[in-house]
Amino acid sequence: MRPGSVESPASAKEGGSVKTLSVLLSTSRPLSWINTAYPFAVVYWLLTRQIDATLVVGTLFFLIPYNLMMYGINDVFDYESDLRNPRKGGVEGALVGRHHHRSILWAAGISTAIPALALVLMNSWFSSVVLVIVLFAVYAYSAPGLRFKEVPFLDSATSATHFVGPAVYAVAVAAGRVGGEVLTAPLAAILVAFFAWSMASQAFGAVQDIVPDREAGLASIATVIGARWTVRVAAIGYVLASVCLLLGALLAGEEAPALRGALTIASIAPLVYALSVSPWWSVSDAESETSHAGWSRFLWLNYVVGFALSMLIIVTVRYFS
């Protein structure tokens, strides 16, 4: 096993110096926890203004168990191809020995089922249907027999569902809690923008894996349309996300000037990502691995942009709502 993986052959032979908890933690991608918990928590609170059991359980669920299920299934069933991928074995993807695979799947199943059942019991049947769809998308992405990640374009759409799904679930739960029409036109535009941004991000992330994916016989949007066109599709997706936010601002109308202004400012964010991927506009398949630098920048850019958007939300809610 490569250096940087969760364990080495030597440690495995000695009985495993890395404890199961450490393996599970690494598999769940702590760097990405906030990407799924934050959308749920923010949308739910903004729509209900309640701090209750659903907010706490839902946020914790989308923080760790959800990610353990998403990445755990991926790491187990992508193990052979991950061995060929030089970026696996760190914060961008755990690489664990086969003897841990059963533990990962059991832990993912149990840790997901318990809080998911609690959320079902606490909320409406409609929100439960939404939750089931979101969890199915997580399972179908990597699980044998489905493997949506190997169906070009469906791979990007399913990946986007992983991150937009928690926000949509929050809308469904809030609808049952506060009643009335919570899915307004501006909110719908925001969710579509988030989906476009997520699809673009998944597509760009696939570019760096073109060579190892092809060697492993795996298909993706990037292996099918090639590196340069995937980058261009990603850039267009980011621009589309920006346009959707501007549309949301227009739909907010003059009766909601704070929301209109916030969405106009927020529309700048996706353009930052479009600019970030632009150096690889004409990258060849042979040089696709160089886009890893852009992906590394994407990971820390998420925190910078996320912080800026959080401040925008706080200021808008505190002073203008």
N, C-alpha and C positions, 0 to 999 in steps of 0.2 A: 504493500500500500504506500502511496506517495506521502512525502513529508507534508505536514499541514492537514492531513486527514484526522478524523476524530481519534483514531487509534492506529498503531502500527502492528505489523505481524508479530513483532517481539512481545508487545504488551498483551496481545490476544493470547499468545502461547503461554504467557505467564499467568493466565487466569483473568486478564483484563484489569489494568490499573485505572481505567476510566469507568466510573460508576454509571449505572443506567440513567440516573437522573441527569448527569452531565451530557450523556448522549442525546437524551430527549430534549434538553435545553438547546443544544447545538442544532438539532434537527428542526426545531420550531422557528429558527431564524429570528432571534431577539431584535436584530436590526430592523425587521419588518413588522414587529408587533403593532406599532402605532398606526401603520397604514390601514389596518382593518378595524381596530378598536376606535380610533379617532372619528371616522365617518359616522359610525353608529352613535357614539356618545354625543357628538355635536348636533347632529340632525335631531336626535330624540329630545335633547334638552331644549333646543331652539323651538321645537314644535310644541312641547308640553310644559316647559319651564318647571319640570318636576325632577327632584332627586329621590328616586324610589328604588324598590327592589329590582324592577326591570332594568333601570339604568345601570345599577351596580352589577347585577348578574350578566346582563348583556355585554357590558363593557369588558368585564373579566373574561367572558366567553370568547369574544372576538379578539381579545388580546393574546391569549395563549392557546387554549384548546383548539380553536379554529385554525390557527397557524400550524399547530402540531399535526392536525389532520391533513391540511393542505400540503405542507412540505414533507411530512412523514411518508404519505403515500407516494409522493413524487420520488423521494430519495430511495425508497425500497424498490420500486418498479423501474427506476431509471439507473439502477446501480451499475449495470454493465456499461452503459454509454457514459456515465459519469466518470468511470475509470479512465476514459480516454480524454476527458475534458480537463485541461490544466487549471481552470479557475475553480474547480470543485475541491472541497476540503478546507474551506475557510468560511468567512461571513457570507459568502455568496452561494453557499451550498455545502451541506454536510456530506461527508463520505464515510459511512460507517460499515463495519464488517457485517457479513451475512448473519452471523449469530445474534446480532441485535435487531434484525428485521422483524421478527415475531413480536418482540417487546414493543417496538415502535408502533406496530399496527394495533396491538391490544391497547396500549396507552392512548393512542389517538382515538380509537373507538370509544373507550370508556370515558375519557375526559371530555369528549364531545357529547356523548349521549346524555350524561347526567344534567349538565346545565341546559342543554337544548330541550330536554323534557321539562325542566323547570320553567323555561320561557314559554313553552307550549301551554302549560297549565295556568300560567299567569295572564295569558293574553288571548286575543281573539282567534277564531279558527282561520280567518283570512290571513292574519300575520303568520300563523303556523304553516300555511301553504307556501307563503313566500319563503319562510325559513327552510322548508324542505327543498324547495327549488334551488336555493342558494347552496345548501349542503350537497345536493346532487351534482351541481356544477363543480364543486370542489372534488368530489369523488371521481366524477367522469373525466376530469382533466388528465389523470395519470393512471387510473386503474385499468387492469387488463380487461379486454373485451369491449372497452369504450374508447379510452385513449384519445380524447378530444384534442389533446395537445399535438397529435400527429395529423390532424386534419387542417390544412392551411386555411387561414382566416377564421375558422371556428376556434382555433387555438387562441387567437387574440381576443375573440369575443368572450370565450369562456374565462380566460384570465381576467378580463375586465370585470366580469360578473363577480369574481372573487372579492374585488375591492369595492365595487359599487353596490354589491348585494347587501352588505351590512347597512348602508345608508338607506336603501330601498326598504329593507326590513324595518328600520327605525320609522320610516314614513307609515308603513302598514300598522305597526304597533301604536303609533301616535294617533292614527285615525280611529282606532278602537278606544283609545283613552279619552281624547278630548272631543271626539265627534266632529261633525262638520266636514268641510272640504279642506284638507290639509295639503293635498297635492295641487298647489297653485301652478299657474303657467310659468312664473319665474323659477319655481323649485324644479319643475320638470325640465326646464332648460339647463339648470345647474347639473342635474343628474345626467342628462345627455352629454353635457360638456365633460363631466367626470368620466363617463364611459368612453368617449372619444379619446380623452387623454390616456386612459388606462390601456386601451387597445394600441395606441401609438407607442406607449412605453414597452408593452410586451413585444411588439414587432421589432422595435429597435434592439431590445435585449436579445432577441433571437439571432441577430446578425453575427455577433461574436462567436456563436456556436455553430455556424454553418459547416465548417470543416469537420469537427468531431461528430456532429449529427449525421452528416453524410457518410462518414466512416462507419457509424453504428447502424446505418440504414434507417434513420429516423427522418420523418418529414416535418416541415414547419413552413410557415409563411415565407421565411427567409430562404430555406433550401429550394423552394419552388420558384419564387420570382427573382431570387438573387439578392445580393447584398445591396447594391446601389438603389434598386427599386424599392426594397424594403425600407431603407432609410428615407427615401422620398415619400413613401406612404406614411411613415411615422411623422415626418415633418408636416405633411398635409393634415394628418389627424390632430396634431397640436394646434394648427391654425384653425381647424374646424371647431375645436374646443373653445378657442378664443371667440370665434364668431357666435357660438351658442351662448356664451356668457353675455356678449353684447346684446343678443336677441332677448335674453332674460332681462337685461336692463331696460330694454324698450317695452317689454311686456309688463314690467313693474309699474310703468306709467308715472304720471306726475303726482298721483296720490301717495306714492311711496318713494319720495326723493332719496331717503337714506339707502334703501335697498338698491335703487337705481344707480346711485353713486358708487356703492360698494361693488356691485357687479361690473361696472365700467372699469374700476381700478383692478379688480380681480382678473379681468380679461387679458391683462398684461402677462400674467403668470404663465399660461401655456406657450406664449411666444418666446419666453426665456428658454423653454425646453426645445422649441424649434430651432432657435439659434444655437443651442448646445450641440445638437446632432448635425448641424450644417457642415462641419468639416468633413463628414463622411458621405456627402451628397453623391460623389462619384466613385466611392470605394469599390474595388473589385472583390470577387469572391475569394481570391487567393490572399487578399490583404484584409479580409473581414475581421480577423482576430484583433486588428488594431483598434477596432471600435470599442474594445474593452475599456479603453481610456475614457471614452464617452459614457460608458455604463457606470464606471466608478464615479465619474462626476455627477451622473444622474442620482446616485445613491445619496451623496451629501447635499445635492441641490434640493432634494425632497425636504430635507430638514430646514434649509434656509427659506424656501418658498412656503413650506408649511407654517413656519414661525410667522412670516409676514402675513399670510392669510389669517392666521389665528389672531394677530394683533388687529387686523382689519375687522374681523368679526366682533372682537371685544369692544373696540371703539364704536362700531356701528350700533351694537346692542346697548352699550352703556350710555352713550351720549345722544343718539339720534332715534331711538325707538320708543 
